[in-house]
Amino acid sequence: MAQINDAPAEARSADLPEGGDGAEIVVTATRTNRTGYTAPTPTTVLSIEQMNQAAPANLADFVNQLPVLSGSVSPRNNNGTTNGGTAGANLLNLRNLGVNRTLALLDGRRVVASTLTGAVDVNLLPSALVSRVDVVTGGASAAWGSDAVAGVVNFVLDDRYEGVKGKISRGITQEGDGDTFQAELSGGVAFAGGRGHIVVSGQYSDSGRTRAQDRSWYDGSKLILNPDYTPTNGAPQYMVARHVGLASATDNGLITAGPLRGTQFGADGLALPTLFDFGYVAGLQSLGGSAEDQGGRIEVSIPTKNYSLFGHISYDLTDALQIFAEAGYGRSEANYLSVSYNRFGNLVLSTENAYLDPSVRSALVAAGETSFRYGTSNIKFGQLAARNIRDMQRYLAGIKGDIGGWTLNAYYQHGMSRIVSEVGNNPIAARYEKAANATRLGDGTIVCSVNADATAANDDAACSPFNPFGAAPASDQSRAYVFGTAKQVIDIKQDVVAATISGEPGSTWAGPISFVAGAEYRRETFKAVADAVSLTNGFFTGNFKPSSGQISVKEVFGEIVLPLLKDAPFAKDVSFNGAVRYTDYSMSGSVTTWKAGLTWEASHEWRLRGVRSRDIRAPNLNDLFQGGQAFPLAIADPVTSSSYTTFVTVVGNSSLRPERADTLSVGIGYRPDWLPGLALSVDYYDIKIKQAIVSLPAQNLIDGCYGASPGLCQYITRSAATNLITEVLTPGINFSRERATGIDFEVNYRTRLGAGTLDLSALANHVRRRTVDTGFRVYEYAGTMSENTAVPKWRGVANISYRQGGTTLNLRERFISAGKYTKEITVKDNHVKAAYYTDLTLTQDFHDFAGKPSLFFAVDNVFNQSPRVSPLILGPVHINVGTNGSLYDVLGRTFRAGLRFNL
């Protein structure tokens, strides 16, 4: 993994695209088209050679192994929820500053977003034609625009490829699940005597499901209140325990309150002879009794299918002027199972329920009860069936060439994304309660109680009752009445017109001045529609809302490379790199971003670099216009001193302003004469974000409303009848400050060894600080390992590759340091062990055969290391799988084999 700024010639040569022998490489750290210039912004380059040596299951998996990426969204960090519409997506996250602060580019151009947050699903890109990936780890807004606060990931295509190449591979885990399949085929040809060129590519991939309970490491570990804790004894407030289950529901049903508390039902719907053992109860959870765990049902790897088609055509009008066009299509489908419809002891049933065990009815009546509280997982109805589909279309036409010594590049791009989110097998809460309360008429017919009482106004002719006790299935009529599908369709459109001109307008005493200037206009629109039931918050979850909006952006920018010294004592080369961009947003006004950097090559061995920048993230379509998605959430109400479930609705805020970030990066590179082929670099970074857009958690809004921030009460609605909170709105607000500081390390070494070539490389990231100041408190995430905010103190990847003849053996070691579950609360034995993963790939090339085929065999997680226990701290803890799929390998040992060819 060569860092282009400091890599030796041997490493740089590996970065040439396939089919582009000797082609000039313009690295994403700067937009100036200057051969041999090394920008002050650190940039890691992943070459096609490195990708082939590792033979990953997909491109995103390979990129995400870089230590600078943390908290990325992938199909393997599912937490069982259905909200967000990102299931199955691969969204990159540099420095865990958020996927919306990492700018993903395709050949240096923006791509229409795959979500309303502006993130791009890497699954939809034409990865079969990717020749390299540039990862810019520093503020790059002045060069590339909004969202590049954490950096840029640029996927560079080989659009000059000629020939036919392809790949096919299959994989499976040691447990026989999580199977993968991938097929790629690309072809390119010149025409019109070499003046024209066309390249096309298609690919398909498929990955299977894996459930937590199918893994030996799964043991129901969850965070729970520490029974030894009191406010005065100094004991930790929480602990992590194994075999934690639900205290208020079972699969077949449980009476949770009253004189018959603990009465549990069997699969036949009759009361069991033994009472439910509640054990130690903490909120919804139970430890040490007979509680049932639901976390094992969650899929730790979401089944996903991806399709991609891409075509690029170019034609040289003259020797200096070329026109080109592109068309691309991508589709991703994710189908997965979420939770069942848990009723945590909050279903009130009458003692006259037609399906109630007569012995239980008699005992309740004898105790003077007319109703009772009941808890059930409703697993007999199955789990929520979620489906996310992302379709992307992209069309581009442009012109580039040399005009009077200047290089022109202009294009128009139109992109469309359609995002379909469905939550099927989704109960309509009001209908569920009607159907669960059944009455037996005098003739023995069982009907819904609302149709048998004296009030005609609440009659519901469609209501069909079901038996809430035991595992008896409901009739098709009852299921059709109670369950439905929440659905939202979002259409996003993006239009971009951009032009740049670059060249060398003059020289200083130290060399030529490089300059680039450009302008861009971008318009983004979206429209979201939802089903009728969701509009009234009728479903258990989903409850999407319609919305629409439009933003437009006008930008002008310039960048310069100014040589200051050349071949002076202790200054073989000193150059200044500066950029400025003026941006006018239709919704949030104008803003100026800039960067100023210096490279100082003290000798051909030592190079120092530093850059200071002002970067921004403008509010995206989701921040500004989201119509809302309501979901149930347990809250603590300080007014009523009680805990209960209410609806939380995420909504947009059109008054948001751009986030502002100040970034400092300084580094040093060393290429010693005494060991040719070795390159080392160390870079320090400090990113400070002000006016950060944050959607405060509902509980923080409630606590703030009745605490130090009464202005937040505008987002809370209470019932006049019950005084309970009925809805909490969570809009984004410019309320937070964030900071990330740390050090990046990189080592590359290439040498001849025996009859072959040895390549060694290592990348490491040390995080010193990763703080979020919400205004209520300051959170430090550096060294924490739970939640999607996890940021290990140390993360590294080392690679050893040996190639002799047509055989290549590649060994990769991944490292994640030890840490704490969390620093937000006190936890007993608050320690997570370090993790090590070893991957091995063997490739055999047959270059003497037609098509130059290559066979490869890969084993990921060779020693079958289990993921570390790191349960969720927030969110739906009862379906917690007990580990963090964003950090750790949840699949175990995985085998993969395949064939590549290049005709």
Summary of the structure (lengths in Angstrom):
residues: 903
radius of gyration: 29.7
end to end distance: 26.9
largest distance: 105.8
contacts: 3266
relative contact order: 0.13
helix: 11%
strand: 50%
